[in-house]
Amino acid sequence: MRAEIQTLAQSLLPKLVAIRQHLHRHPELSFEEVQTMNYIAAQLEELGIPYTQGVAGTGIVALIEGAEAGKCIALRADMDALPIKEQNEVPYKSRNEGVMHACGHDVHTTCLLGAAAILWQNRQALKGTVKLIFQPGEEQSPGGASLMIKAGVLQDPAPEAIIGLHVFPELPSGYLGFRGGQYMASADELHITIEGKGGHAALPQSTIDPIVIAANIIVQLQQIVSRRSHPLTPTVLSFGHISGGQVTNVIPGAVTIKGTLRTFDEEWRQEAVRLIHEVVTHNCAAWGATAHIDMPPGYPCLYNDEALTTAIEGYARAYLGDEYIKPLEMRMTAEDFSFYTQEIPGCFFRLGTNKNNEAFTIPVHHPNFDIDEDALAVGAGTMAWAALNYLKA
C-alpha cells in the first residue's frame, strides 16, 4: 500500500501547489483567518469530508471514519500568518499588504488537506477515525491550540494521539526530522513598565531615573540565567524592546521594557517567573520607583512522546527510506502544539523544504522565506501513511 500512497500523493502535487499558492496569496493574521477557514471548508466540501467550522472562532475540525471501528488519531495544521511585508517577487506573492505566510502555515494547511484527500480515498482501509484539526492563532498568545482544547477538540471522539509537522528550511525537500522527548522550549512574554519621576537631565538628583533603573534591571535579570538556573537546564532571557524618553536633556517619567523567557523545565519556568518579579520590584523599590509587571502565561514546553515519536518515525522510515530521516536538536523556539502534548501523546516533526541545500534556505519569519513545493507531496503522504499505520497498530 505504501507505493499506492506515494503515487497518490505525487498525483495530488499540482492540486497541492495550487492550494498552497492560494493560501500564500491570501494570508490572514492570528484569529482573523475567516477567508482561510472558508477556503478550507470549500476544499473539504469538494472532497465530501464532514466538518465543523467556527471552532474557537476560525478553526475547523473534520472527521474521516474508517470502515472498521478503532482508535482515533488527530492530525493538526495551523492556519495563521505573520505581520511581515513579503519581499519575494513571485506570482503567488501576498496580496494582503504587510501580512505574509513567513512561517509556512500555508504549507502545513496544504499538507493536511492533502493527507485528508489521501485518507478519504483510502477510508475503507482505515481501522478507526482520523480527526483533522485546522487551528487558528498559533503565532499569538494565548495560542489557538489552547482555545481549541477549551472548545472540545480533544473530545467526541477523543484522539489517543496527535501529529503535527512544521516546515524546516535547514533540510532539503524529501527529508524529515524527528526528536523524541524534550524538543521545543516554553515561551513567556515580559512586559515591564518602570514609573519614576521625570525632570531635567542636568538635575538628576531631583528625579527618579527610570532609564538607569531599567538598565540595572536588565543586567540583573541576566543573572537569573547565569546564577540561579541549573547549568544543565537551557534557559534564555532576552529583551527585544526598550522605550522611554525622546530628547537628550529630559529624563522621562517612565520606561517600558519587553522580552521573552524560554526554558525546557516547567518547574524552573515557574520559579524563574517568581524571580523576575522579585528582581524588578526590589530594584524599583530601592530607588523609589514603581514597577508594573505583566507576564501572562505563554506556551509550555513541547515534549514529544517517546513511544509515539518512535512509532511515527518508524512509519516515516518505511515510507521514505532510512536515508531521508534525520535527528533533530532541541530548539529554544516555541510552538503552541505543546498544549496538545500536555493532554495526550503527541509527535511534532519537521518537513524539509529547501532545494538541494542550495535554494529556499532562508529561515522562517523572514520576508524572503519560500519553499520547494515538492515538499508538499512528502508532507501530505507522510501524514496520511502515519495515520493509516497508527490505526492499524
N, C-alpha and C positions, 0 to 999 in steps of 0.2 A: 504493500500500500504506500510505502514511502515514495516510490517513483511516481505513483499517481498524484500524490500531494504536491511533489516538486513540479510535475508537469502542469498541474492546475494552477499553482502559484505563479509559474512563469507565464502561463497564458493570460493571467489576470494583470500582468505588469502594465500594459498600455492603459487599462482602466484605472489602476492604482496611481499611475503617473498623473492622469487627468484629475483624479480626486485630490491628490496632494497639491497639484498646482492651483486648483480652485481654492483650496483652503489657504494656501500661501498668499494668493492674491487678496483674500478677504479675511485678514486676521482680526481678532477681537480681544480686548483686554479681559482680565480676570473678572468673572461674574457678569460679563456683558456679552456672552457668547450666544446671543439669540439666533443670529443668522447661521452660525456654525451648528447649533442644535437642530435647526430646521433642515439644514443640508444633510446632516447625518440621518435624521428621521426619514428624509426622502430616499436616501440610499438603502436604508433598512426596509422601507416600504417596497422599493423596487425588488428587493430580494425575497420579500414575503416573510421577514422575520418579525415576530411580535415584539413590541417595545412600549416603554412608558417614558414620556418626555416631561421636562419641567421638574425633575428630581433635584432637590436643593437649588432650585431656581432655573438653571440652564443645563442640568445634567440629563443623560439618557441612560436607561437600563433596558437591555434586551435579553431574551431567553431563547436558547436553542435546546430543545428537549430531544433526547435520543430515542431510538426505537425501544430501548430497554431502560428500566429504572436503574438508578445507581447513585453515585456520588455527584456532587456539584463542585465545579471549579469556576472561579471568576477570572476574567481577563480584563485588564484595565488600561485605558489610554486617557491622557489629559488633553485638553482642547484649547487652552488659552494662549495668548501671545504676549509679547513684551512691548513696553513703551520705548521702542527703538526705531529710528528712521533708517529704513533699508537703503543700502548703497549699491546693491547688486543691480546691474543693468541686464535684466533677463525678461522674457515675455511674461513671466508669472510674478513679476515684482509687486510688492504690496501696493494696493490701491487705497489703503487706509493710512493716510499721512501720519507718520510718527508712530505707527504700530507695525510690528513685524514678528513673524514666527522665527525668532532667532534662537530658540531653544529646541526646535524640532518637534513641537507638539502637533504640527500638521502631519509629520511623518508618523508619529505614534498613533494618531487617529486613523490615518490611512491604513497602517498595518493591521489595526484591529478590525477595520471594515473588510480588509482582505481576508483575514482569518475567519471572520463571520461568513463571508461568501464560501470559503472552502468548507467550513464546518457544516453550513446549511446544505451544501450539495452532498455531504457525506453523513448526514444525520442518521441514516439507517445503521451506520457503523458505530454510532455513539452509544455508550452504555452509561447513561446519566445525563446531566444537564450542564451546559456552559452558560454562565451569566456574563454578559458583555457590559462593562461599565465605561461609559464615556463621561469623564469627570471634568467639571469646570474648575477654574481658580487655583491651579497648583502654584502659581507664581506669587500669590498674595495671601498673607496671613488673614484668617486662621487656617487657610488651606481648604480647598474644595473637598478633599478626602474626608476631613473631619465632619464636614456638613453632610456629605453623602452617607456617612455612617450613621449620623443622627437621624437622617431621613429613612433609615432602614435598609440600606443597600446590601447589608450582610445578613439579611433575613429573607425568608419567604421566596425562594428557598435559600437556606443558609449554605454558602460555599464552605468547603472544608479547606480550601487553599486559594491563593490569588497569585497571578503572574502579571508582571509589567515589564516593559522594555523602555530603553532610552537611547537616543542617538549618541554615537561616540566617534567623533572625528579623528580620534587617535588610532583607530583601527580601520583597515580597508573594508570596503563593501564585501560581504560574503563571510565575514568573521563575526564571532560573538564573544563577549567577555562575561565571565561568571566569578562570583566570590561568595562563599557561604559564610555565615556568622556576621560579625560586625562589618558593615560596608560604608554607610554614609553617616555623617555627624548630625547631631541635633543643631538647631539654629534658633537663637533668641535675639530679638532686636532690643537695643538700648536707646531710649530717648530721654536725655537728661537736660534739664534746664537749671542753671545756677543763677539765682537772683541776688545781686549785690546792691551796690549803691554807686551810681554813676557820678561823673564830675569831670573837672578839668584835668587833663593828663599831667599838667605841671604841678598839680596839688594832690598827689596820690594819697596823702595822709588823711584827706577828708572824704575818701571814697572807700568802698569795699569792692576791690577789683575782681570781677568775675572771670576775666581773662587769665590772670595769674592763678586763680583757684582752679579753673578748668585745666590749665596746663599741669598743675600738680596732680589733679585727679587722674588725668590720662596716664601720667607716668606711674603713679602708684597702683592704678588698676592693672598695669602690666605685671606688677609683682605678684598679683594673684596667680598668674600663669607660671611665673618663674619660681615662686617660693611657696605657694600653697597647694598647687596641684601636684599629683604624683608624677614623677618624671616619665613613667610608662603610660600615662593617660594623655593621649593627644588632646590639646586644648589650644584654641585660638581666640583672642580677644582683640578685635580690630575696630578702629574708628574711621569712618568714611566721610564724616561731616562735622564741621565746627563753624559756628557763625555767631557774631556779636560785634557790634560797632560798625562805623562806616568811615570815620576820619582819623587822622593821626593824633590829634590833640584832645580827643574826648574818650574818657574811659566809659564804656557802656554800662547800662544798668543790669544787663543780663547776657548770658551766653548759653547757646544750645549746642550740645554735642550728641552725635548719633553713632551707633556702632553695632557690632554683632558678636555674639558669643557662640562658639562652636566646640563641641566635645563629643566623646563616644561613651560616656558613662553617665547614666541618668541620675544616680545618687550624687555624684560630684557636680553635675549640672545644677541641681537644686542648691547645693552648698555654695557654688560659685555665684549664683544669683544673690544669695544672702550676703556674701562678702562684698559684692558690688554695691549693694545698698548701704552696707556698713561703711565702706571707704568713702563713698560720696557724701553721705550725711555727716560723718565725723569731720571730714575736711571742711565742708561748708560751715558747720557749727563752730569750728576752731577760728574761723575768720569772720564770723558774724553774718554769713550769707545763708540763704535758704535754698534747699535742694528740692526739685520736683523730678521724680524718677518714674518713668513708665516702661515696664518690661513685661508686656503681655506674653503669655505662654506661646512659644513658637512650635516648630516641628521637632518631634522626638528623634532619637537615633534610629536609623534604619538597620534592622537586623534581618538578614536573610536566613530563614530556617535551614539548618544544615541538611537535614534529611531531604526536604523538598528540593533544595537547590542541587543536591547531588543527583536527584532523580531527573530534574528538568535538564541539567547539564548532560546527563546520560542520553536523554532523548535527543538533545541537540547534536551530540556527537554522532548518534546513529543517523540523524537526518542529513548532516552536512559533512561529517568526517572529522576525525580527531584533530587534524592539522588546522581546522578552522575555528577551534575553540581555544581561547586564551584566558589565563588567570588575570584577575583584576586586583589592584591595590586598594586599600581603604582611602576614602575621599573625605575631605573636610567640607565639601558641598553638601547640601541638604535636599530632601525630597519629601513631599507630604504623603507619598506612598507608605511612609513609615507608620502613619496612623493605622493603615490596614494591617501591617505586620504586628502591631500591638494587640490585635484582636484575633487573627488567625495566621497560620503559617503562610509566609509569602516568599516569593523569589523575584527579585528585581535585577534584570541583566541588561547588558549593553549590546547595541547593534552597531557594528562598524559601518561608517558612512563615507569614508574618504575613497578616492580612486587611486589605487596602487601606491598609496603613500605620497602621491605627487600633486593631486588636486583635491579640492574640498577638505583641506586640512585646517582651515580656520576654525577656532574654537566657538562654542556656543556663546550666546549673549554678545555677539559681535555683529555689526551692521552688514558684514560681508559673509556671514555664515550661509552655507548651502550644502547640498549633499549629492552624492552619486545615487541617482534614483534606482539603480539596480538593487540597492539595499531593500527596497520596499517589498519585493517578492521574497527575499530572505526572511524579513521580519514577519510578514504575514504567514508564510509557510511554516516557520518555526513555531509560532504561537499556536497555530492550528494542530500541528503534529504533536506538540507537547500536551495540549488539551486532550486529544484523542488517546494518547498513551497513558496519561494520568488517570483517565476514567476507566481504562481497561485494567489498571494495576490493582 
